[in-house]
Amino acid sequence: MPGTEALMAQQRLTIPVDGANLAAVLHLPEAGQRWPCVVAAHGLLSSKDSGKYVRIGEAFSQAGLAVCRFDFRGCGESDGSLAETTVAQRVADLRSVVERMRSHPALSGRVALLGSSLGAYVSLFVAGQDFKIKAVAAWATPANLDDLAERPEAVRAQGLGDSFIAELLSARYRRAPVGARYCLFIHGDQDELVPLDHARHLYEASLNPRQLEIIPGGNHQLTDPAHRDRAIRMSLDWIGRYL
């Protein structure tokens, strides 16, 4: 359990984007200096308050890096509806959070990204558009969204709507961008949702510096604490090199 100091080092933030408000929590290592920040982007149906992201916030701040975990529109405590979610909308959300972190008075302006599943997928697009992003740690990342595009009824069953399906069919965000740099790809070899081949494809389509780490026995959410802690350590090492 986090101690009193860890709790005092958290700030709750509201970040505006396109007339809506995103809910966020900023973990700060301690007072007294301006810190670089890692923005953590959750998956399609998750939230900033999942155990994974709380643990990331705690571990990174203990290691001397600020972390901002936030809810995309339609998730957690943020405004909006899941039925209106699109990848383009999530790209806009993440870009708004990055800009807010660059201007935050307790931070240095240097930003890296850490995401899981669709959050990592979105992070690759943002990093491809914003060359000031220092590094990306991408966990369990799809190389494409073909599986969702081919099963629209399954998409609707998850609470997503026609806008998400239409975007997939338009192919605008159906493939992850190529040529990414400063990316660490982490994938469990027992991922039940995103096959390991996706990670290998992303690695091959990226440019140096890049790294691929496979976690034996790891599932999509890295629910085993040992697997999750290993992913955190590898992400800290990678991001710490460039941030």
N, C-alpha and C positions, 0 to 999 in steps of 0.2 A: 504494500500500500504506500502511496506517496506520502511524504511527511508534510509538516506545515509549511516548510520552506518551498517545497515543490508546488503546493497549492497557491501560495502567495505569488509565485512566479508566473501564474497564468492570467492572461487578460482576455476578456470576452469582447469581441469586436462585431460590428455590423458593417458590411461592405456593400455599397450600392452598385447595381449593374442593371442597365436597361429598365429603370423604374422599379426594380425589385431589390430586396435586401438579402444578402447572404449572411448566415450566422457563422462565426469563426471563433476559434480559441488560439491564442498565441502563447506558446511556451517560451519563456526567457530564462537563460541560464542564471543570471544574477544581475543586479544593478551595477552601474559603474562604467560600462563601455557599450559601444554600439556593435551589435552582433550580426554576422551573416545569417540568412534565413533559408530554411528548407520548407517549401510549400508542399503539403501532403494532400494528394487527390484520391478520394475513395472511389470504389467501383460502382457499377450501375445501380444496384439496389441497396447500397450500404449507406453509411453516414460517418461523419467526423468522430462520433462517439463510440464507434465499434472498438472492441478491445485492442485490435491491431493498431489503430491510429492513436489511441491513448498511450499505448506502450511506445510507439515511435516518438511521440512528443516527449515522453519522460526520458527515454534513452538518449535521444539526440541532445536535449537541453542539458542533461547531466554531462554530456561529452563536450559541451561548449558551443553548440549550435542552436539557434532559435528555430522553432517549428511552428508553422501556422497550419492547423487542420481546420477544414471548413466543410460546410454542406453545400453541394450543388443545388441549384433551384429544383424544387420538388422533392427534396430529401431532407430528413432531419428537421432542424429548426429554421431552415431557410424558406423564403417565400416561394410561391409557384406550385405547379402541379406536375407530378411525375408523368401524367398523360401527355404533357406538352414538351417533354424532354426531347432534345436532339443532340447529336454530337456537336454541332455548330454552337448551340447554346452553352454546352459545357466548356467548349473552347473559350467562349466569351467570358464565362464565369471565372475560369482559371486565370485568364489574362488580367481580369480586374483585380483578383487577389494578389497576383504578382506585382502589379503596379502599386497597390496599397502597401505592400511590404517594402517596396523600394523607397517609399516616402515616409515610412513610419519612423518617428524620432528616436526610437530605441534601437534601430537597426542600421546596418552599414550600407544598405542598398544592393549588396551582392545576394543573388537568389539562385537556388537550385531547386529541382523538382524531385519528388518521390511519389510514385503512384502505383496502384495495384489494379489489374484487370482493365476495365474501361477507363479508370482514372489514369493509368499509365499510358494507355492508347491516346487519350486526350493530351497528356503531357508531351508526347512525341510531336504532336501537331503544334503545340504552343512553342516548344523549344525550336522547332523548325522555322517558326515565324519570328522568333525573338532571339537574336544571336547573343544577347547579353545574359541569357540563362547559362550558368556556369557548368552545370552537370545535371544528368537525369539518372535516377535509379528506378527501373521499370520492373515490377514484379508481375508474373503471371499474365503477360501482355499478349493479346491477340494481334496477329499480323494482318488480319482482315476480319470483317464482320459478315462474311458470306453465310455462316451458319444461321445468323439472325435474319438475314435478308431472305433466306430460303424457307423460313418458318414464321411467317407473319402472325399466324394465330397463336403460336407460342409466345411471341413478343407481346401481343395484346393480353395474354393471360397473366403476364407479369405486371400489368398496369400501365404499360406504355401505349402510346396512341398512334394515330395515322401519320403524324408529323415525323416521328422517328422512322416509321416504315418507308414513307415517301423519300426521306433523305437517303436511306440505304439503297433504295431502288434507283435513285439518281446517280449513285456511285460517287458522290462528292467526298464522302468520308468513309468509303467502304474498304479502302486499303490504307495501311499505315504509311506515313511518308518514308521515302528512302533517303539515304545520305546523311542520316543523323550522326552527330559526333558527341563525344563525352558521355556516352550512354553505357550503363551497366544493366544487363538483362539477367534477372534471377527467375528461375522456373523450377518447379517441382516435377520430377519425372513421373509422378502419379497424378498429375493434374487431370481431373475428371471433366473439366469444362473447356480448357484450352490446351490442345495437344502440344507436347514438347517441340514438335516440328515448327510451331509458330515462333518460338524463341530462337531457334536456329536460323530461321528465315530472317528475322529481324536483325540478328547479329550479322549475317552475311550481307544484308542490304545497308548496313551502317558503315561509317568510316572511322578510322582510328582518330583518337583513342577510343577504344570500346572494349567491353569484357562480357563474357557469358559465363554464368555460374549456374550449375544444375544441382538441385538439392535432392539426393536420393530419398525416395519415399515421400516427398513433399506433395501435398494435395494443392488444390487451387487457392484456398485461403491460408495455407500454411498454418493450419490449426494446431499442429504439434508445437508446443512452446520452444522446443529445441530448434526446430526448423525456422520458426519465426525469429528467434534470437540470432540465429546464424545469418539470416537475411538482413537483419538490422546491423549486425557487425560488418558485413560486407558492404552494405550501403553507406555506413559511416566512413569506412575506409576509402571508398570510391569518391564520395562527395567531398570528404575532407581534403583530398588531393587538389581539388580545383576551386573550392569555395573559400 
